[in-house]
Amino acid sequence: MPPPPLPAPAAATTAANPLDIATTVFSNPASELTTLRTHIQTLTELNSRLQAIRHIPAQLLRPPGSDPHNLESTLLSHGFKELGTIAETVRSEKVQDGLKAARKSQLADPSNLGSNLRRDSLKRRRPPSPPSPQPYRETESRDLSLLPSVEAGTAPVDLDGLPAYIRSFNQSAVLKAASRAQSGEEYGGRVAPPSMRLYIVAPKKGRKLECPVTLRLIVPNVVTIYLMVDHKSRSDGTLVVENATASGSREQKAPHSQSDFMAFQQLSQQLAKVIRSEPSAPLQAFVMLLSSYEQLFVDACSNCQRVISAEGHVPPVVRRLVRSSAEPRWDVRHVVCKYEPPPPNGNASESGAELLGEGTGGDGGGS
């Protein structure tokens, strides 16, 4: 009778169970992964609390004894409690273990710690920024001029010759108005009104003229324009216009005041642009320009053929002298129509004033 079989060794029995082998081999990696996740979550929560504490007002970060009155408030008390809680959290064993593990991981593999891959990828996908807008530089045609040329041989106006120039201008304006009245010339369907007049604005009569001098040009029932003239910018003493302000004929405005109406505000802006463009222009040339506004509320825009603009409802205040034609003429425009190409000679506005302001006069309305 054969002997009974011997029992298998213990090592063989243990090796025969594959489930036990797998549990023994993979128990350590699973534990390390769980610990790593715990450390990441702990440090993430700490970072969120540290970011939130930045919103605490600066006065909460002062020492407790520096401002005893604020310590009685609920807000300060809550703030200091939050600071104490975060300090305790940082000193806790859980957070310290996470910090140590993070430091150990950084020393083992410091790559990709100095860049934000997500931010870099967003930057790459972002479209290129458009170029910065450049300031608009206005370009005027060479055939256009803001001021007419003074006739050759005309003596410039200085301070001593200003009264004589004003008398000559007013007499010439009266003769032109009388000539229009005798010929029966009409202005916007009405008989031509009295002529424009130029005056010196002086606080007292008989006062000696001194620069700067304020002049008032009155176009009856249309506009009143104040001019401030001086000779500081000219070494020869010639008077030039340094400022111009327009207002309604019935407005009681000071020479430096702004009109209450948009039409005269735009006219003042246009005159200011002319002064900036031609700062040394003689007084006669500027007065010739102002003569072209005698039909301000009658002249039609050479671009849209309207007297009152569709945008803003104002008359055409822009005047530019066209020199390309056989006889120089004023190109009348609204501000919104200013940069449209000039009309051909055959389609020019027939109501525009001539170079010397000899257009028909009128009472084209006012304020």
Secondary structure, 3 states (H helix, E strand, C coil): CCCCCCCCCHHHHHHCCHHHHHHHHHHHHHHHHHHHHHHHHHHHHHHHHHHHHHHCCHHHHCCHHHCHHHHCCHHHHHHHHHHHHHHHHHHCHHHHHHHHHHHHHHHHCCCCCCCCHHHHHHHHHCCCCCCCCCCCCCCCCCCEECCCCCCCCCCCCECCCHHHHHHHHHHHHHHHHHHHHHCCCEECCEECCCCCEEEEECCCCCCCCCCCEEEEEEECCCEEEEEEEECCCCCCCECEEEEEEEECCCCCCCCCCCCCCHHHHHHHHHHHHHHHHCCCCEHHHHHHHHHHHHHCCCCCCCCCCCCCCCCCCCCCCEEEEECCCCCCEEEEECCCCCCCCCCCHHHCCCCCCECCCCCCCCCCCCC
